[in-house]
Structures are given as C-alpha cells and as structure tokens.
Amino acid sequence: MKHIRVILVSLLVISLLIVVYSQTAYSQSPQVTKKILLKTSVTGDDTKEAVIVDALFDKGATTGRHTHPGDEYAVVLEGDLELLSEGSGSRLVGAGDAYHNPGSVIHEARNVGDGAARVIVTFIVKKDEAVTQQAQ
C-alpha cells in the first residue's frame, strides 16, 4: 500500500512538472503581434482595399513562409529583420529601411536583432480575401 502511494505521488509530481514546463515553453515562444490601424477601399478600384498594420516582432520571432493577395509595402521603425523571398534570396533591413514584397510571392520576415522589431506595413490586396496566407 505504501509503495502504491509513493508511485501515485511521484506520478502526480511528474505530471505537474510536465504541465508547468509545457506552459512555460509555450508562453516563451516569440510572436509577431499585429494591430490593424486602417482598412479602407482603394479609390477607383472596388476590387481592392488598403490595410495598414503595426507589426511588433518579439526577439527571434518569424512570420513563417506566407503570401499576400496583393502588394506589401513596409517601413522598419525599430530593430533588425532578415527578409527571405523566394527567387530573391535574403537581405537585412533595419530601422529607417523600407521594403516591398510583390503579391503572391512566398516570403518570410525574421527578427534577427537583439530586441524587438517594429514595422508599419501597408497592403494593397484583393478585397474580401485574407491578407495573409501561409505557404505550403
């Protein structure tokens, strides 16, 4: 009986450690937080809309490979990003730099700096479509 109690207590402690460790590891995963600042129709083209986004990259965060149903124009306000674009390789951009990703091109942005990175992005995309589609 005593052995069963020791085994049950040990299993309970191990289970609690697994739960605590899993939640800590998950909460420490770097994220890209996006806030839509403006979403509006494009004058003269009812099929498109402009979406302006404030994107904050935690240290080490990545967007993952993705595309947009239209063009992306961005200005880096702070931090350093590595931009990877299919067919164009990679390049580094930092505070004060601007960049453009053509629509439907698979690309990714990674925060490679020592702290957070912040980017203001303007998308000109097809209306009523998701602004971002994850790539295969």
C-alpha positions in Angstrom: 0.0 0.0 0.0 2.8 2.4 0.9 4.5 1.6 -2.5 1.3 2.5 -4.3 1.0 5.8 -2.5 4.7 6.7 -3.4 4.1 5.8 -7.0 0.9 7.8 -7.2 2.5 10.9 -5.6 5.5 10.5 -7.9 3.2 10.4 -10.9 1.3 13.4 -9.7 4.6 15.4 -9.2 5.8 14.4 -12.7 2.5 15.3 -14.3 2.6 18.8 -12.6 6.1 19.4 -13.8 5.2 18.5 -17.3 2.2 20.8 -17.3 4.3 23.7 -15.8 7.2 23.2 -18.2 4.9 22.9 -21.3 3.1 26.2 -20.4 6.4 28.0 -19.7 7.9 26.8 -23.0 4.7 27.8 -24.9 4.4 31.2 -23.4 8.1 32.0 -24.2 7.6 31.3 -27.9 8.4 34.5 -29.8 5.4 36.0 -31.5 4.6 38.6 -34.2 1.7 40.8 -32.8 -0.3 42.6 -35.5 -2.7 45.5 -35.0 -4.8 46.8 -37.9 -4.6 50.6 -37.9 -6.7 51.2 -41.0 -8.7 49.1 -43.5 -10.3 51.0 -46.4 -11.3 50.8 -50.1 -8.9 51.8 -52.8 -10.3 54.9 -54.7 -11.2 53.9 -58.2 -10.9 50.2 -57.7 -13.8 48.5 -55.9 -11.9 45.1 -56.1 -9.0 46.2 -53.8 -8.5 47.5 -50.3 -5.6 49.1 -48.4 -4.8 47.6 -45.0 -2.2 49.3 -42.7 -0.8 47.2 -39.9 1.5 47.8 -37.0 3.6 44.6 -36.6 5.7 44.0 -33.4 8.2 41.1 -33.6 9.4 39.6 -30.4 13.1 38.9 -30.3 13.6 35.8 -32.5 10.0 35.9 -33.9 9.2 34.9 -37.5 6.2 35.3 -39.8 6.7 31.9 -41.3 6.6 31.5 -45.1 3.5 33.2 -46.5 2.0 35.2 -49.4 -0.5 38.0 -49.8 -3.1 38.5 -52.5 -1.5 41.9 -53.4 1.5 44.0 -52.7 3.1 44.7 -49.4 5.0 47.9 -48.6 6.7 48.3 -45.2 8.9 50.6 -43.2 11.0 49.3 -40.3 10.6 51.6 -37.3 13.0 49.7 -34.9 15.0 46.5 -34.8 16.6 44.3 -37.5 14.8 41.9 -39.8 16.1 39.3 -42.2 13.8 39.1 -45.3 13.7 35.9 -47.2 11.9 36.0 -50.6 11.5 33.1 -53.0 13.6 33.8 -56.0 15.5 36.8 -54.4 17.3 35.2 -51.5 17.7 37.1 -48.2 18.6 40.6 -47.1 18.8 42.5 -43.9 16.8 45.6 -43.1 16.9 47.8 -40.1 15.3 50.9 -38.6 14.6 53.5 -41.3 14.7 51.0 -44.2 11.7 50.3 -46.4 10.9 47.2 -48.5 8.3 45.8 -50.9 7.0 42.3 -51.5 5.1 41.7 -54.7 1.7 39.9 -54.4 1.7 36.1 -54.4 5.5 35.8 -53.8 6.3 33.4 -51.0 8.4 35.3 -48.3 9.2 35.4 -44.6 10.5 38.0 -42.2 12.6 37.1 -39.1 13.7 39.3 -36.2 17.4 38.8 -36.1 18.2 41.7 -33.8 19.0 41.9 -30.1 15.5 43.1 -29.1 12.0 43.7 -30.5 11.4 44.9 -34.1 8.5 47.1 -35.2 7.3 47.5 -38.8 4.4 49.5 -40.3 3.1 47.6 -43.3 0.6 48.7 -46.0 -1.1 46.1 -48.0 -2.9 46.7 -51.3 -4.8 43.5 -51.6 -7.9 41.9 -53.2 -11.0 42.9 -51.2 -12.7 40.2 -49.1 -9.6 37.9 -49.1 -7.4 37.0 -46.2 -4.4 39.4 -46.1 -2.0 36.6 -45.3 -2.0 33.0 -46.5 0.5 30.6 -45.0 2.7 28.9 -47.7 3.0 25.2 -48.1 
